[in-house]
Amino acid sequence: MDFMRFIFTEAKIRHFTLVMSVRMAPPLPLIFLLMIHNVFSENGLGVSYSHSHICALKNSSVIMNCNYTYPTGHQIMKLFWTKNPVQGVEPPDLSEDPEYSQRLQYLGDKQHNCTIRLSHVTHKDEHEYCFRFITDKTVKWLGHPGVTLTVTDLQVESPERVTEGDSVRLTCKSSCALTDGATFIWYRNSQPLTERRDRNNQLLLQSVRREDAGRYSCALHGHTYISPAVYLSVTYPPKKTSVIVNPSGEIVEGDSVTLNCSSDSNPPAEISWFKGGTTVGSGRIYSISNISSDHSGEYKCKSRYEDIDKYSDAVTLNVMYPPKSVSVSINGSAEIVEGDSVTLSCSSDSNPPAEISWFKGGTTVGSGRIYSISNISSDRSGEYKCKSINEHGQKYSAAVTLNVMYPPKSVSVSINGSGEIVEGDSVTLICSSDSNPPALNFSWFKENQSSAVGSGQSFSALQSGRFYCEAHNQHGSQRSDAVTVTVHGRKFLYAVAGVTGGLGGLIFIFIIVLLMRKKQRPNHIAQKQDDLYVNVSAHDGSLSESDAVNKNDALYSLITLNNFSHNQTEGKASDSEETEEIQYVTVLHHRNKEMNQPEETESQYDNIRKYQTDATRRSSDQMVEDQSVIYSTVK
């Protein structure tokens, strides 16, 4: 660079009006030109600037237009731009400053043009910039005052919030006045609003919608710099409030369920949750963990916006669960009487509804929630229970007892011992019955008598007759069949004792005789087996017609001894006295039913006949039957 020498003389400085203009060129973002006052001396030395002040946008390029003059005959030896000159100090060359060397470009020449371009300006570049040249005549000239550079950014000015339907105005502001004719571009959420390009730095939104809410920023056309974004909040009440259930499928007891209240409003509305008419929670989310059947029901949420409440539609939580609280209730009177109608109801809490089965003891007797028994009988008494079952489980109820009341039935009389007794003794009759409750009142009757002869479950009969009982409870009564009681006199007892003693004695004597005869037999005869037949028959009843003529009560025994040959079965008779004899004894006992004859007419006797064998009778010339009759009378 050539150096020029300047001769400093008294200079006249003329001031001109500052004019700011904008030149748009494709390769350069925005260029600011200055037309400022001229700084000249009387010898023709001077520097003129296009403007003394420049307001530049941050990150833009600034052009400082400059012209200089010097006297004829001088040559420029050196020229450069400097900043913030200090009197008495040689100003530095900005082209040699590392902060400017890459951004400062000299666009002038060594004749008269001293224009420069400074790129990517920031707030650090806010200084006073001056042009200096030196001639070969040792003349040094500094164009002071120079150009003052101010760097500004853009700011969007907007209200924080606006109500839906209102109008709002947004302004793109800078710290200094930008060049006239700048074109502004607006952005919402980083997307340009192409329809909003305007030379005005304001953006007008009429009848704001909720969709207009967002982050707004501005920029100048041709510049990459975009202002910081400002959020515009549009307030609006909720249009619709609704509830979303998650999960949306079948809900089983023990699951976790989340209810979400959707309410589109700005600012967000206050949310309250209701089950039926009861408040159960607040907030946009209502969660239920380990849900139970108690949580089943209708739920809805309420959004509150500026004292305005809006409710959602109700949603139903239908919680599935196995049967529980299974019980049986009996419909009817407290006391069940035979013939009544009884209904058993099975109550079961389950979802879905359970299938019901009925059991009596361990036997299935029916199905369905209702089990009815019409005209109930006593055999329906017992324990009943129901079983409730669905796809999630089953459960039995506790057993209930049907206690059917009924009047006495199957009434009968039992005799404790024999129905025949001796005069002076008694026989106990016991009355039994089937009834519920058990019969407590028993009455005893004798046939052909209208009045009762006794009471209580047992009765002692002292006389002959036919007796029956009647059993009573609060539901009715029933009589038994009659039983017969026979009472004998004391004489009958003595007769029986005598006959018994006589028979015993005769049998004993007969056994002794047999043993003695057995010892007297020959050895070969003794080896033969004796046959002893004893026929005893006792007749208790009326005598035969042939004996009835006696017309007395006779008690007698007949013992008959018959001797037969042992070899009679072979058809041969033996004359030997040693032949074995077969003895037959017959005891007959007859008693007349009439026991009221005088004592002296009663007789007891025994008739014992002894018969010899057929051989003996044939050998005897007399053929006389040796017969012995023994009569004995016992009184």
Secondary structure, DSSP 8 states (H G I E B T S, - for coil): ------------EE----EEEEE--SSSS-EEEEEEEEEE-TTS-EEEEE-SEEEEETT--EEE-EEEE--TT--EEEEEEEES--TTS----GGGSHHHHTTEEE---SSSB--EEE-S--GGG-SEEEEEEEETTS-EEEEEEEEEEEEE-EEEE--SEEETT--EEEEEEESS---TT--EEEEETTEE-GGG-BSSSEEEE-S--GGG-EEEEEEETT---B---EEEEEEB--S-EEEEEES-S-EETT--EEEEEEE--BS--EEEEEETTEEEEESSEEEESS--GGG-EEEEEEEEETTEEEE---EEE-EEEEEEEEEEEEES-SSEETT--EEEEEEEEEES--EEEEEETTEEEEESSEEEESS--GGG-EEEEEEEEETTEEEE---EEE-EEEEEEEEEEEEES-SEEETT--EEEEEEEEEES---EEEEEETT-SS--EESSEEEE-S-EEEEEEEEETTEEEE---EEEEEE-HHHHHHHHHHHHHHHHHHHHHHHHHHHHHHHS-HHHHTS---EEEEEEEEES---TTTGGG-S-EEEEEEEEE--BTTGGGT-----TTS-B-EEEEEEEEE-S---S-GGG-EEEEEEEEE--HHHHHH-SS-------------
